[in-house]
Structures are given as structure tokens and as C-alpha cells.
Amino acid sequence: MSEITYEIVEHDGGWAYKVGGVFSEPYPSHAAALKAAKAAAAEQRVPGHTEEIQYEDEKGKWHTETASGSDRPNTTIKDKN
């Protein structure tokens, strides 16, 4: 199972959460950024529908896989405050 970490950081004159090097929109306070990160992390854990996905690899070969709607990542919040 994959792991997603939401890190609360100062950003763009305010606060934001960062996931894998990508920043959220800026929030006016630390508390607002933390609240948004908690909401986003909770949403990531919500199960979806099992679906078939198709993709082409770098060699031009097509693949078909089944993506389980219950295969959701673990999420954590990293906050120095």
C-alpha cells in the first residue's frame, strides 16, 4: 500500500500543505492549512469503484489492469508545530 504525506509548511506569504514537492494553495493561517490537509488526507482514504485501466508503456505496448477501488493509500500529516 502506498503512503502519502501531507506536510504543513510556510509558503507564499502564508501556509500551505505540500505533497511530493507540490504545494497546495496558500492559506492565511497555519490552522487553515492544517484543516485543509486533514480534509485532503481523509478524502484520499475514501474507497472508490473497482475499474479497469489501460495504459501504453514506453515501448508502445498496451496493458490492461484492474484497479481496486478499495486500494487506497495510507495518509499522514507532518507538522513541525
N, C-alpha and C positions, 0 to 999 in steps of 0.2 A: 504494500500500500504506500502511496506517495505521501509526502509531508509538505505542507505549505506553511510558511512562517510569515506572519504579518508583523513588521517591525515599526514601532512608533518613532518618528524622527522629526526634527525641526526641518522645515522645508519652505522655501519661497516666502519668507517673512511670517510663517505660521507653523502649523503642524500638519503632518501627513502620515499615512502608513505606506510602507514600502514592501513589495513582494517581488523577490527575484530581481532586484535592481530597478523596478518600475515603481514610480511614485503615484499615489492617489492625488486627487485634487487637494489643494491646501485647505486646512480648516483653521478657524480663528483661535482655537484653544487646544491644549493637549487633551482635555476631556472629550472634546468633539471628535478629534481624530481617533481616540481610543474607542469611543462608541461606534464610529463608522467601521473600524477594523473588526470589532467584535461582531457586528452585523454581517460584514462580508465573510468572515470566517465561518459563522453559523450557516450562511447560505451555501457555502462550498460543501458542507456536510449533508445537505438535503439530498436524499435519493432521487434519481430521475427515472427515465424509462430505459429499458434494455433496447439497444438499437444496433443495427448492422452498419458498419462504416467501411468505406472503400477509400483507398489511397494509392498513389503511384509512388514507387520508390525512386531513388536517384538513378537507377538503371532502366527506368521506364516500365518496370513490371508492376502490374496492378495486384493489390491484395485486398481481401475481404476479411473482416474480423467482426466479432460480436463484442460490443462494449456494454458491459453490465451496468444497469442503472444504479445498482447498489454498491458499485466500486467507487466509493468516494474517498477523498484524501483525509488524512488527519490534519487538523489545523491548530496552530499555536499562535499566541500573541507574545512578542518580545518587546518589553518596555522597561527602559532603564529607570523610569520614575517609579 
